[in-house]
Amino acid sequence: MTASTKRCTTARARIAAVGAIAVAGSLLLTACGDQTDSASQESGNVKETKSGAPLFSKLPEKYQKSGVIKVGTNAEYAPMESVENGKIVGVDPDIAEALGKQLGVRFEFTSGSFDGLITALNSGRHDIAMSSITDNKQRQEGLDDKGKKLGEGVDFVDYFLAGTAVYTKKGNPQNIKSIEDLCGKPAAVQRGTTYEEALKKQSKACTDGGKKAIKIESFENDTEAQTRVKSGGSVAGVNDYPVAVDLARKADGGNAFEVVGEQVDAGPFGIAVKKTNTGLRDALKEAVDAIIADGSYQKVLDKWGAGTGAIDKAAVNGGK
């Protein structure tokens, strides 16, 4: 899911990961201040000594002692992260589990709204944010969409690649073929995401070309945006490509939505880490490279039908 400098107050985006000796891992969907409540999830049953994990020694001492990395997420973006039967599931939780096997720690996920994730990370509520977050210079430097300094910014460990996609109600009643066809029409999107920025950018292109601006309808969460499209209130929605494809495939048995056109502006998804936490950042990068090398990364992507987003090598702050 792709977004600006956001995801622990309200409102992704939202376009690697591991395997050897592991410790018991758990993915917890918990409440977090102003975040959403849910349940807890355990994943992984292998019980080995932490020191036996291949990259355990690379972790800062804090995580070696606690055995836990706290993760902020917004579990509304299947197949990347969503809640099923009270558990967080998807590409990101499975990649985190694989990373945990390399690092000898467990990853605890807390789900909240997307646009507060980076703020929560920099406040110390989370150790990382992993939620289909698009790595870009704006987030790296803590800037708003006008270039104004908002916060400290974050570093990213890139692990996936995705672009922006347009989806419509099944049957595409308004014959939308691309994002350019949204000029003068209402379009739904989750607030604070990079695809909201994509709509703003396209809307300006519309007016610069003598057409009407897009009527951007921004919602706190993606479910509300989807409902708006399904009801016909918006002619289309905009989302990360893998999320839009999964939505079209599964919603109402594949009878609710369809994706139109090709993905645009493809860029990396990154694990966000506080800029001062360079030890954890570098350990995560090594772990991502390790799971790419041992094949567990590709297995996770194939499991969730997200293989088109695979990368060959992790990067730090590779977004533009």
Secondary structure, DSSP 8 states (H G I E B T S, - for coil): -B-SS-------B------SS---EEEE-B--TTS----EEEE------GGGSTTGGGS-HHHHHH-EEEEEE--EETTTEEEETTEEESHHHHHHHHHHHHHT-EEEEEE--GGGHHHHHHTTS-SEE-SS-B--HHHHHTB-TTS-B-S--EEEEEEEEEEEEEEEETT-TT---SGGGGTTSEEEEETTSHHHHHHHHHHHHHHHTTS---EEEEESSHHHHHHHHHHTSSSEEEEEHHHHHHHHHHGGGGTSEEEEEEEEEEEEEEEEEETT-HHHHHHHHHHHHHHHHHSHHHHHHHHTT-GGG--SS-EES---
